């Protein structure tokens, strides 16, 4: 057991205190994703279940500027051209099996978030990441960005990845090829209007893994292999912060890609504990781009 030093709070205490303050007044709901990807780490408790589609919107989108990204100046992000737009189909990463974990051996973990919900909770979550020196990946729903265009800049200004989680969060395996293509491309267009880039990563909605039709749509929109995950704490079911923490601890290890959700107060409350757990185990929270390199 480590010695308690009363004069100087530990990093865990600082992060936990920030999370407790952030929760005050928080309240929001958001749709969840299907869970239980092949190869997922065993989790403590819970039964995989799907989520409901997000509300669609066709409102106008104000133009945005491209905030500083996470790639060096003058260097294109993987899967994009030097201008930051999507690489032409066939010139970017090839569509293969979904990317579910990093294999570099570095002590790193990618926390990936379903992008939807109250922007107030997003701001509080981003403040926690900044306090802990963590960087994450937000896979945004297009309708959310159309309704909350400031969200894109908030994410990118924090040095985080911003990617595509479809336009309206449908159960994609049930869609025909045309609607599948529309879900991917329309969200990519929204990202491009707001940031100048469709983002590096695409994750399908309503399914833990892609299908051939989904992969074809992703490639046509300029993405490569879909971004999957290996750990799912089922936070979108609102099981409570303790259950989220237990599932997270039981599944996460170096190279894990974790599926989490913005817009849920329980996730906001649990986050300081999750970040402290990573710190205590010597694991860094990094973007998917960092974890996977040029995959």
N, C-alpha and C positions, 0 to 999 in steps of 0.2 A: 504493500500500500504506500502511495506517495505521501510525502510530508506536506501538510497544509501550510501555506505561507500567508499569514493574515494581512501582511502589508501590501502585497501585490496580487490581484485576482489572476487566476489561471486563464488561459485562452478559452477553455471550455466555459468558464463562468462568464467571461465577457460576451461570448457568442450567445449563450443561453439567455443572458440578461437582455441582449438586443432583441432576441426573438420574442421574449415575454412582452417587451414594450411594443413591438410591432403588431401584436395580436389585438391590441385594444381597439374596439369598435369594428373589427373586421367581420364581414359577412358577405358571402357570395356563393353562387352555384354555377357549375359548368358541366358539360357533357363529359362522359368517360369513354375510354377506349376499350376495345376487346382485349383480353389478356390471355396469357398462357402460351407464349411462343415456344416452338420446338427448341429444346436445349436450354430452357430457362433454369436458373438456379432454384433449388427447392426453397419454398417460403414457409414461414411459420403461420399456419392458420389461413382461413379464407378459401373460397371457392371461386375459380375464374368465372367472370360474367361480363357481358357486354354493356355498353353505355348507350344513351339515347342521342340522336343526332342533335347538333347545335342548331340554333335558329338561323335561318338564312336572311340575307339582306342584300339589296341591290342599290343602296344609297351611293351618292357620289363620293369619290375619294380625293381629298386634296393632295396636291403634289408634295413630295418631301425631298429632303436633301440626303445625300449619302453620308452618314456619320463615319468616323474612323473605324475601320474594320479590324480584324485580328490578323491579317496578313501583312507582311512588311510592305512599305511604300514601293510602288512600282512592280509588285509581284501579284500575279493573278491568283485568286483562291482556286483550289482544285476544282475542276469541272466548270470554270468560267473562263472567259476571254480576258485579256488585259484590261478591257474597258469595264469589267465587272458583270457583263451580261452572260447568259448561259452559253456554254459552248455548243456548237452545232451538233445535232445527233450524230453519234459515231466518232466524235473527236474527244469526248470526255470519257470518264470511267465507264467501263462496260457494265451492263446489267447482268448480275450473277446472283448467287444466293444472298439473302438479306444479311447485312452486317450486324451481328449481334454482340460482338465483344472485340476488344483490342487484343492484339497478340504480340505487342512489342516487348512485353516483360517489364515495362516501366511501372512504378507504383502509382498508377493513375486510374481514375474512374470518370466516366462521362455521365453526368446527371442531365437527362433530357426531359423536357417539359412540354406537354400538350398545351398549346398557347390559346387560352380563352379565359373569360371571367373578368372580374372587377379589376380595373387598372390600378386602383388604390392598393389592392393586395399585391399586384405585380411590383409596384414601387417599393413596398415593404420587403418583398422577397429579394429584390435586387439590392436593397440596402444590406440585407443579411449576407448576400454573396460578397459584396464589397468589403464588409467587415472581416469576413473569413478569408479573403483573397481567393475566392472560388470563381471559376468560369464555367458556364453551362451552355446548353443548347436548347433553344425554344423552337419547337415546330408549330408554327402559327396556323390557325384556321383562318381562311381568307375572309370570311364574313366578320370575324372578330377584328381583323385589321381594318376592314372597310368602316366598321363602326367606331373603332378606337385607333385611329391612325397614329397617334402619339406613341402607341406601344412599340412600334417598330424601332423608332429612334431611341427610346429608353433602353431596349435590349442591346442594340448595337453600341450605344454610347458606353455601356458597361463592359465592352470587350467580349460580349457573348456571341455565339453562333445564332443566326436566325434562319429558319428553314420553313418548309412547306408541309402542312398537315391537311391538305385538301381544301377545297373551297367551302363546303358546308357540312363536313363530317358525316357523310353517308356511310352505310355498311357497304364498302366498295365491292366485295365479292359478289354482291347481288346485282350490281349495275351492268348494263351492256357496255360494249367497247366504247361507244360514242360518249356515253355519260361518264365513264371512267376517265377518258381523255379530258373532258370538260372540267371535272373536279380537280385534276392535277394542273392543267394549263391556266384555268381561271385564277387559282391561288398564286401561281407563278407570276402571272401578269400583275396581280395586286402587289406582290412583293416588289416587282420591278418598278411599278409606278411610285411606290413609297421610298425605295432605297436605291434604285438603279440596278439591282441584281435580284434574281429569283432565289438566291440562297444556294448553298452547296448541297443541302440534304432534303430528301423527301421521305416522309413516312406515311403509309396509307392509313386510313381511318376504318374503324369497325372490324378490324382483323389483326391478329398478332403477327401475321406474315403476308407477304405479297403473293400474287398469282401471276401467271404469264401475261394476262391482259394488263394488270397493274404495272408490271415491269416494263411492258412495251410503252405504256403511256408516260411513265417516268422518263424513259430514254428519249421519247419524242419531245418532251418538255425541256430537255437539256440536263437531266439528272442521270446518275449512274445507278448502282445498286441501292436498293431501299435501305433506310436506316431502321433496323429492328432494335431489340433489346434482349438482355439476358436476365434481368431482375425486375419484378413488378410488385411493389408493396401494396397494390390495390388501394392507393390513397383516394381514388375517385369515388370509392364506395363509402367514404367518410367513416372508417372504422375507429377513428380516434387516434391521437398522436402516439399513444403507447403501442398500439398495434402496428402503426406505420413504422415506428422505430424498430420493433422486434423483427418484422419482415425484412426491413432494410439490413439490419445487422446480420441476419441469418444467411442472406444471399450475396451480399456484396463482397467482392475481392478484387485484386488488381486486374484491370482489363474489363471490368463489368460496365455495361451500358444499362442505366437504370431508367425506367419509365415512371415519370411523376407528372403531376398536374398543377398548373396555376389555378387560381380562383377558388381554392378550397382552404378555409381557415385551419382545418386540422393539419394540412400539409405545411402551412405557414408556421404553426406552433411547433411541429416536429422538426422543422428544418435546422434550427440551431443544434439540436441533438445529433442529427445526421451528419452535419458538417463537423461537429466536435468528434464524433466517432471516427470519421475519416482521418482527421488530424491525429488522433490518438494512435491510429494504426499506421501512420506514415503514408497515407494515400492522399494524393492531390486530386481535387475536383477540377477537371479540364473540359474544354469543348470536345465535341465529337471529332472535329477537324484535327485537333491536337492528338487525341487518343488513336485515331485511325490513320493519321498521316495522309498519304496520297492514295489510300484505298479507294 
